[in-house]
Amino acid sequence: MDRTVADGGVMRAPDEPVRPARKSLRRRLRRRLKLVGRSNAATRVLGSSLYTVLRLTYRSQTLVRGSSPFREILTQEHPAIVGLWHGQHLLAPFFRPAELPYVALLSRSRDAELNASVVERFGIDTVRGSGGRVREATSKKGGVTALLALLRSLREGKGVCMIADVPNGVARQSGLGIVTLARLSGRPIIPSAAVTSRRRVIENTWDRITLPLPFGRVAVVMGDPIFVPRDLDEAGLEAKRREVTEAIEAANRRALALVDGSAIEGPRS
């Protein structure tokens, strides 16, 4: 007779496969744990923790000499549209002058709830929608609604922080959304980047998200304001889209160069 082994009180042969019912139970447990992790309460707790970690991380940084006078730029151009890349947005709240009102565009996905929880703790309002594809967005993605909300915010004197590349699209390629917003509002796009010398890049994410680590050097770079004329045709809008792409990437490359061995200005207060 074949020997059997005990498994949860049930005797089965050693080579007998795991019962389908047990596999189904494990799937249900994993699904429920995932739902708990995405609950509003869990999002608030995790958002508060990330906010604290980011503040402590930034306070431990030193500002690299050669960084842009970002306070002066944003104050002079206010209200402006600050454009930056996905994956490099975690430090953006820190180079916003605290006295200037801002809104940030975030996607409507469930995962973006965590981002919203963190951003709002910095005193920045949020607008939910598909910004990268504003001109092509369907009502389901909220592109049109987001565009109208951002236009209203700019008219009310609030700056806009907007990630220029399209979620799950081609990283570091601006979409037409930010260009359309600048055209309709008449407000400038400020190409921006903030990079730390101590960072970890998550390679298996589409945007290669960069996590800032404590006790490094930080560089903040902003390019010249980009204005988009209201009467541009499709070809003109595409040319502006490429200009925005090149300008944000130039700011990013400059910031990376500054943190690779540059002199430092002093500790963050």
N, C-alpha and C positions, 0 to 999 in steps of 0.2 A: 504494500500500500504506500502511495506517495505521502511523504511527510507534509504537514500543513503548518502554517504559522498564524499566530493571533494578530489580528489587525483591527483595533478598536472593538474587540469583543467578538469579531466575526472570524471564523476559521476559513482560510483560503489557501490554495496551492501557491508555492513560491513564485511561479511564473504567471500566475493569474493577473491579468491587467486590472488597474484601478477601475472600480465601478463607475459607469457614466454618471450616476447620481452624485457620487462624491466629487467628481470633476465639476458638475454643475453647482454644487454647494460652494466650492472654492471660487468659482467665477462670481457667484452672487456676493460672497464676502468681499472680494476685491472691488466689485462695483460699488458696494455700500461704503467701503472705506474711502473710495475716490469721491463719492458724493459728499461724505462728511468733510473731506479735505477742501471741497469747493463750497461749503456752506458759508453763509454770511458771517457767522461768528468766527469761523476759522480764518476767513479772509481778513476780517478786522484785526485779529490777533497777529497773523503773519504780517499784515501791512504795517502795523505798529512796530513790530520787531525789525522789519527791513528799513523803515524810516530811521529808527535809532541807529542801526548799523551804518547806514549811509552818512548820517550826520557825524558820527564818531570817525568814520573813515575820512571824510572831507576835512575835519578839523585837524587830522594828523598829517595832512599834506602840506607841502611848501610850494608856493607859486613860482613857476619858472620865469626867469628874466626873458623878456621878448614876447611874453603873452600880450594879447590885445588889451587895450583899455576898455574892457567890456562894459563896465558901468557907464562910462561916458558915451559909448556908442549906443547902447540901448536907451539911455535917457534922451539923447539927441534925436534918435529916430523913432521914438515912441509915438503911437503904437506901431510896432513892426511885427513881421512874421519871421520868427527865428527858425531857420531850417537846419536840420541835422539828420544823421543817419540812424536807422534802426540799429540796436545793439550798442550804441554809444550815447545813449540818452540818460543814463542814470545820474550823471553829474549836472545835468542841465538846470535843475532847480537852484543850484548854488550860485550860478553866475547871473541869475536874474536879480536886479535891484529889488530888495524886499518892498520898497515903497511903491513900486509900479505894479498895477494889477495885470494879471496874465491868465489866459486859459490855455489848456493843453488838449489837443485832439487825440483821443484814444479809440481803439476799435470797439465794436459792440460785442465782441466775443466774451464768453464766460471767463476765459483766462485773463482778459484785460481788467477784470474787476480788481485784481490784486494791484495792478499798476495804478488804477484810479484811487485805491485806498491809500497808497503811498503818496501820490502826487497831491491829493487834497490835504494831506497833513502838512504840506509845505505852504498852504494858503493859496494854492493855485486851483481855480475852477477847472472842470473837465467838460468837454463836449464829446459825445460818443458818435462814431460813424466811420465810414470808409473814406479816409482822406486821400489816399494815393490815387484812387480811381474816381475822384469826384465827378468828372465829366462823363464817365462811363457807368457810374454807380446806379444800381437799381434801388427802388425804395426799400427793399428788404435790408440792404446793407446800410441804409441811412445816409448815403452820400449826399443827396440833395438837402436833407434836413441838417446835416452837419455843416454843409457849406453856408446855408442861411444863418445858422447859429454863430458861425465864425465871423461872417460879415457883420452881423449885429454887434458882436463883441468888439470888433475893430472900430465900428462907428461910435460905440460907447466909450472909447478910449482905452480898451484893454488890448495888450499885446497878445500874440498867438505863438505858442511853441508847437511846432508841427514837424513830425518825422516825414521826410520827403520821399523816401523810397517806399514801394508798395509792399504790404505784408505778404509774405510767401511768394513774392515775385523775384525780380533780380535785385539782389542786395547792392546798395550804393549806386542805384540808377533812379534818379528822381522821377516820380510820376507827374502827371499833368495837374493833379489836385492843387498843389502849392502854387503853381503858376497861374491857375485859374483864379484862386483866391486873391493873389496879388493883382491880377488884371481887373477884377471886379471891384476891389476895394481901393485901388490906387496906392496901397501901402507897400513899402519895400520888403523884400526878402533879405534877411541877414544870414549869409552862409556861416555856419558855426561848427565848432568841434571842441570837445574837452577830453583830454587824454591824460592818464596817469602813468608814471614810470613803472609802478608795481601794479600789475593787472593780470587777470587770467582770462583768456579767450576760450569760450566754449565752442570748440570746433564743429561739433555735430549739430549746431543750430544753423538755420538758413542764413541768418544775419551775422553769425559769428559774434554773438553777444559778448561784450567785454565787461568783466566785473572788476571794479577798482578795489585794490587792496590797500590796507593802512600803511602809513609811514613811507610814502613815496613822494614824488614831485608831480605837480599837475600843471598842464599847459592849457590855456583857453585861447582859441584863435577865432577871430571873426573877419570875414572878407568884406569887400565893399558892398554897399547896398545894391540890390538888383531891383529895378523898377520894370514893370510889365505894362506897356501901353494898352489902353482899352481896345483900340481898333485893330489889333493884330489878327491876321488870318491863321488858318491851321498851320501853315508852314512857319509862320512867325512864332506861334506858340511852341512848336516843336523845337525851334532854335533856342528859345528861352529855357525850355526844359533841359536841353543839353548844357546850356550855360550854367544853370543852377547845379546840375550834376557835377560839372567840372569845378565850380566854385566851392561846393561843400567838400569835395574830395581834396581840393587844394588846401583848404583849412585843416582837414584831417591829416594830410601829409606833413604840413607845417607843424602841427601840434606834436605829432610823433617825433619829428626831428628835434624839437625843443626839449623833449624829455629824455632824449638819448644823449645825455652827457652835458646839458647846458648848465650854466650857473643858476643859482636860485636867488630869489628875491627876499624870502623870509617866511616865517611860519604863518599859517592861517590863524586868524583870530576867531 
